[in-house]
């Protein structure tokens, strides 16, 4: 039996790891999550996302673990979850980051991660937050150089 020829590669684009689970780029899924949240939680997640991307223009947005926004650069920098009373930004290596402004206010007992819980109406120090993002990216970069 004669096998039909394979279609040219252009008809089968290779999906990035960000698209494999859903077929949509992560940034669109994060946009969708923000729209679904509405109100203060959506506004807060959108504001913090903008600060993360401003803090490191080379940041990669990912969609992991059945629907969690993740920002990475040489490894996970932080995740963004939303709950009824809080928007939580968890820094993967937060315990090893300098935090002179004391932004971390959750998951303080962990040996690796630290989180920032943002409640309705709360504002985050923009300069300190961007510095935290930059420190997290630098920490990830430092660990990849050691390998």
NUVEX-45339 format. One line per 5 residues: for each residue z, y, x of C-alpha. Coordinates in nm, 4 decimals, decimal comma, always signed. Layout:
Z Y X  ...
This chain:
+0,0000 +0,0000 +0,0000  -0,0975 +0,3399 +0,1305  +0,1866 +0,5939 +0,1536  +0,1039 +0,9441 +0,0387  +0,1208 +1,2025 +0,3172
+0,4393 +1,4044 +0,3501  +0,4095 +1,7621 +0,2275  +0,4041 +2,0284 +0,4959  +0,7463 +2,1372 +0,6228  +0,7153 +2,4813 +0,4563
+0,7602 +2,3210 +0,1162  +1,0949 +2,1742 +0,2192  +1,2952 +2,4605 +0,3699  +1,5955 +2,3545 +0,5708  +1,9152 +2,4658 +0,4018
+2,1860 +2,6256 +0,6042  +2,5368 +2,4848 +0,5847  +2,6153 +2,7767 +0,3550  +2,3631 +2,6562 +0,0975  +2,3945 +2,2791 +0,1099
+2,6680 +2,2364 -0,1507  +2,5334 +2,4741 -0,4131  +2,1772 +2,5673 -0,3298  +2,2788 +2,9372 -0,3198  +2,3616 +3,1510 -0,0188
+2,7334 +3,2125 +0,0215  +2,7019 +3,5893 -0,0114  +2,5530 +3,5499 -0,3611  +2,8315 +3,3116 -0,4594  +3,0923 +3,5588 -0,3376
+2,9172 +3,8357 -0,5339  +2,9324 +3,6115 -0,8398  +3,3031 +3,5368 -0,7874  +3,3795 +3,9096 -0,7666  +3,1908 +3,9732 -1,0925
+3,3718 +3,6845 -1,2647  +3,7135 +3,8126 -1,1592  +3,6613 +4,1574 -1,3097  +3,9441 +4,4087 -1,3140  +4,1750 +4,4744 -1,0210
+4,1315 +4,1300 -0,8623  +3,7533 +4,1640 -0,8407  +3,7831 +4,5205 -0,7114  +4,0402 +4,4144 -0,4524  +3,8373 +4,1171 -0,3282
+3,5254 +4,3368 -0,3089  +3,7121 +4,6099 -0,1172  +3,8640 +4,3618 +0,1301  +3,5294 +4,1874 +0,1771  +3,3706 +4,5225 +0,2663
+3,6473 +4,5905 +0,5201  +3,6035 +4,2440 +0,6748  +3,2298 +4,3021 +0,7147  +3,2885 +4,6529 +0,8523  +3,5455 +4,5142 +1,0954
+3,2886 +4,2733 +1,2356  +2,9222 +4,3291 +1,1425  +2,8362 +3,9834 +1,2849  +3,0698 +3,8072 +1,0405  +2,9239 +3,5101 +0,8532
+3,0076 +3,4533 +0,4885  +3,0591 +3,0950 +0,3807  +3,1499 +2,9127 +0,0589  +3,3802 +2,6163 +0,1174  +3,6284 +2,3864 -0,0487
+3,4866 +2,3885 -0,4007  +3,4601 +2,7665 -0,4218  +3,6549 +2,9568 -0,1596  +3,5005 +3,2606 +0,0101  +3,5326 +3,2238 +0,3870
+3,4512 +3,4726 +0,6621  +3,3729 +3,3264 +1,0044  +3,2747 +3,4325 +1,3532  +3,3054 +3,1593 +1,6185  +3,5328 +2,9830 +1,3690
+3,7120 +3,0786 +1,0505  +3,8579 +3,4283 +1,0521  +3,9980 +3,4327 +0,6982  +3,9608 +3,3057 +0,3439  +3,9808 +3,5047 +0,0231
+4,1471 +3,3456 -0,2787  +4,2420 +3,5027 -0,6083  +4,5308 +3,4059 -0,8295  +4,6684 +3,5531 -1,1505  +4,9013 +3,7979 -0,9759
+4,7625 +3,8221 -0,6246  +4,4514 +3,8322 -0,4070  +4,5342 +3,6314 -0,0934  +4,3637 +3,6695 +0,2419  +4,4639 +3,3845 +0,4716
+4,3901 +3,4241 +0,8415  +4,3227 +3,0865 +1,0021  +4,4966 +3,1757 +1,3290  +4,7146 +3,4557 +1,1977  +5,0349 +3,3377 +1,3633
+4,8839 +3,4145 +1,7039  +4,7542 +3,7620 +1,6114  +4,9288 +4,0905 +1,6805  +5,0342 +4,2552 +1,3521  +5,2041 +4,5846 +1,4431
+5,1550 +4,7236 +1,0900  +5,3183 +4,4107 +0,9364  +5,0258 +4,3394 +0,7059  +5,1100 +3,9688 +0,6916  +5,3496 +3,9174 +0,4033
+5,2906 +3,5524 +0,3060  +5,2793 +3,2113 +0,4736  +5,5089 +3,3514 +0,7403  +5,6751 +3,0164 +0,8129  +5,3540 +2,8437 +0,9176
+5,2831 +2,7752 +1,2818  +4,9149 +2,8678 +1,2621  +4,8131 +3,0579 +0,9479  +4,9355 +3,3874 +0,8067  +4,8358 +3,5554 +0,4811
+4,8235 +3,8938 +0,3168  +4,9071 +3,8901 -0,0548  +4,7732 +4,1962 -0,2349  +4,9211 +4,2678 -0,5775  +4,7716 +4,4925 -0,8432
+4,7858 +4,8563 -0,7378  +4,8690 +4,7823 -0,3727  +4,6654 +4,9384 -0,0964  +4,6153 +4,7917 +0,2495  +4,6148 +5,0050 +0,5648
+4,2413 +5,0128 +0,6404  +4,2699 +5,0810 +1,0134  +4,5334 +4,8107 +1,0652  +4,3351 +4,5582 +0,8586  +4,0134 +4,6150 +1,0559
+4,2134 +4,5790 +1,3787  +4,3473 +4,2471 +1,2487  +3,9934 +4,1269 +1,1717  +3,8760 +4,2293 +1,5201  +4,1738 +4,0535 +1,6802
+4,0977 +3,7361 +1,4830  +3,7343 +3,7403 +1,5942  +3,8415 +3,7985 +1,9551  +4,0899 +3,5094 +1,9330  +3,8148 +3,2800 +1,8005
+3,5791 +3,3939 +2,0759  +3,8436 +3,3324 +2,3394  +3,8951 +2,9755 +2,2189  +3,5225 +2,8960 +2,2298  +3,4970 +3,0248 +2,5880
+3,7644 +2,7780 +2,7026  +3,5660 +2,4754 +2,5890
